[in-house]
Amino acid sequence: MPLHLLKLCVGAESIKDLEDWIGETLAARDARGLPVEQTHTTRMVPTRTDEILDGGSLYWVIKGEVACRQRLTAIRPFVDSDGIRRCHLVLEPMVHRVEPRPNRPFQGWRYLAAKDAPPDLAGEPAAAMPDQLRRELRSLGLL
């Protein structure tokens, strides 16, 4: 069973913001002649790498909700120019919407067991709705 990571998507107002940022980042890397891959840099290096790379994803918390995920394809530890250990989380650029679930703010990332991960919304009518509309309908008890 894969192990997942949970992380705040700081600065994003919606899943669309995240998707737009990914597109811009990939285009900029391509324009500079760099490998076209999405990475997210984090200070702490996960110790359970084998479990995470066995089908794990990075679940993003946006506006206080676990909202979407991206499959993790590699974890690359490195030491930055200041001598601080960090790692690149290499992500599949495809964003998968998940059943939204409230989540309080936290720093860094957290492990998320497969049994605790929200299911994907693929094929669900709510998956096609704008984030704000889905939040409002859920607050009214209609979703």
C-alpha positions, 0 to 999 in steps of 0.5 A: 500500500503506498504512502502519501505526503500532505502539504499546504499549497501556499499562495494558491486560491484554487486548483486552477491556480495550481494548474496554471502555475504548473503550466507556467513553470513547465513552459519556463523550464522548456524555454530555458532548455531544462528538463520539462518536469515539475519539482517542488523543493522542501527542506525535510527529506522523507525517510520512507521514500520506498513506500512513497514511490510505490504509487504515492501522491502529494496531496495539496491543501488549498484554502483549508481543504485537501483538494487535489493530488499529484503522483510522486515520481521521484524524491531527490535529496540535495544540499543547497548553496547554504549547506542545508539539506533539501529535496526535490519532490518530482511530481507528475504534472497532472492534477487529480481532484479529490473529495475535499476534506477540511485540514488545519494549517501546518508547517512542512509536510506530513505523511498520509496513509493510503487508508486516510487519503481522500478518494479521487473525484474523477467522473463525479459531477462535482469534479467539473465545478469551480472550486468556489461553487463546490465549497459553497454547495458543500457548506449548504449541505448540498454536496 
